[in-house]
Amino acid sequence: MAVKLLASVLIAALAFWGVRAFDQMTGAGWSTSAAVFMGVTLCVIGLCYYWILRSRTVIDEDSIRQSWLWPKEVALADITQAKFIYVPYLQWLIAPRLMVRAKGRGLFVFHAADPQVLQRFAHLSLGLGPAAGAPVLPDK
């Protein structure tokens, strides 16, 4: 939740300063390539912000899934290495994440904020596996 709030504050600040600087930017006589670059940059920022707000992480007895611009899924049976990155008291700045290496598929990073999902991530990183009979836990 804190990461979403921080992202919203940064987007609001970006919009505020963009509106304030709009007159100066339009009078600067931009080239076509500079205008296209600025437009693409704004689209990328908008897409990333949308997916920060909309993304969900789900861990169940079979796999870890995360929706994003490019959704990802890794079967728990394919995980060969897991590292849980969590910085206490700084989760508002450094989003907790689980980095997993999957057999023949490379490295995947899953971000989460829900305490139950983070607990399951910690279990996986300690080699304990998912809790037996644990329900599906969507990240909020």
C-alpha positions in Angstrom: 0.0 0.0 0.0 2.8 2.4 0.9 4.5 1.9 -2.5 1.2 2.6 -4.3 0.8 5.8 -2.2 4.4 6.9 -2.9 3.9 6.2 -6.6 0.7 8.3 -6.6 2.4 11.2 -4.8 5.3 11.1 -7.4 2.9 11.0 -10.3 0.9 13.9 -8.8 4.1 15.9 -8.4 5.2 15.1 -11.9 1.8 16.3 -13.3 1.9 19.4 -11.1 5.4 20.5 -12.4 4.5 19.4 -15.9 1.4 21.7 -15.9 3.5 24.6 -14.5 6.2 24.1 -17.1 3.9 23.5 -20.1 4.0 27.1 -21.4 7.8 27.1 -21.4 8.0 23.7 -23.0 5.6 24.6 -25.8 7.5 27.8 -26.6 10.8 26.0 -26.8 10.2 24.9 -30.4 10.6 21.1 -30.0 11.7 18.9 -32.9 9.5 16.1 -34.0 11.8 13.4 -32.5 11.9 15.3 -29.1 8.1 15.5 -29.0 7.7 11.8 -29.9 10.3 10.9 -27.3 8.4 12.9 -24.6 5.1 11.3 -25.7 6.5 7.8 -25.5 8.1 8.6 -22.1 4.7 9.8 -20.7 3.0 6.6 -22.0 5.6 4.4 -20.3 5.2 6.3 -17.1 1.4 6.0 -17.3 1.6 2.2 -18.1 4.0 1.6 -15.2 1.8 3.6 -12.8 -1.3 1.7 -13.9 0.3 -1.7 -13.3 1.7 -0.6 -9.9 -1.9 0.0 -8.9 -3.4 -3.0 -10.6 -0.8 -5.8 -10.2 -1.6 -8.8 -8.1 0.7 -11.6 -6.7 -0.9 -15.0 -6.0 0.9 -17.9 -4.4 -0.9 -21.3 -4.1 0.2 -24.9 -3.6 1.4 -25.2 -7.3 2.8 -21.9 -8.4 3.5 -18.2 -8.0 1.8 -15.8 -10.4 2.0 -12.0 -10.8 0.0 -9.9 -13.2 2.0 -7.0 -14.8 2.5 -5.6 -18.2 4.1 -9.0 -18.9 2.5 -11.6 -16.5 4.7 -14.2 -15.0 4.2 -17.6 -13.5 6.6 -20.1 -12.0 5.7 -23.6 -10.8 6.9 -24.2 -7.2 8.4 -27.5 -8.4 10.6 -25.7 -10.9 12.2 -23.4 -8.3 15.9 -24.2 -7.7 16.8 -21.1 -5.6 14.8 -18.5 -3.8 15.9 -15.3 -2.1 13.6 -13.1 -0.1 14.5 -9.4 0.0 12.8 -7.5 2.8 14.0 -4.4 4.5 12.2 -3.9 7.8 10.8 -0.3 8.3 11.6 0.6 4.7 9.0 -1.4 2.8 7.4 2.0 1.8 10.6 2.7 -0.2 12.0 -0.7 -1.0 9.2 -3.1 -2.0 9.6 -6.6 -0.6 10.3 -9.2 -3.3 11.1 -12.8 -3.9 13.7 -13.6 -6.4 13.5 -17.2 -7.7 15.6 -19.1 -10.2 13.6 -21.7 -12.1 14.9 -24.8 -13.9 15.8 -23.8 -17.4 13.8 -20.6 -17.3 16.1 -18.0 -15.6 15.5 -15.5 -12.8 12.1 -14.1 -11.8 11.2 -11.4 -9.4 7.9 -11.3 -7.6 6.9 -8.2 -5.6 4.3 -8.3 -2.8 2.8 -6.3 0.0 0.3 -8.5 1.8 1.7 -9.9 5.1 0.4 -13.4 4.3 2.1 -13.5 0.9 5.3 -12.2 2.4 5.1 -14.9 5.0 4.8 -17.6 2.3 7.7 -15.9 0.4 9.8 -16.2 3.6 8.9 -19.9 3.9 10.0 -20.6 0.3 13.3 -18.7 0.8 14.1 -20.8 3.9 13.4 -24.0 1.9 10.3 -24.9 3.9 8.1 -24.9 0.9 4.5 -23.7 0.9 2.4 -24.5 4.0 0.5 -27.7 3.6 -3.1 -27.1 2.6 -2.7 -23.3 2.6 -5.3 -21.3 0.7 -4.6 -19.2 -2.3 -3.3 -15.9 -1.1 -3.8 -12.9 -3.4 -1.7 -9.8 -2.8 -3.9 -6.8 -2.0 
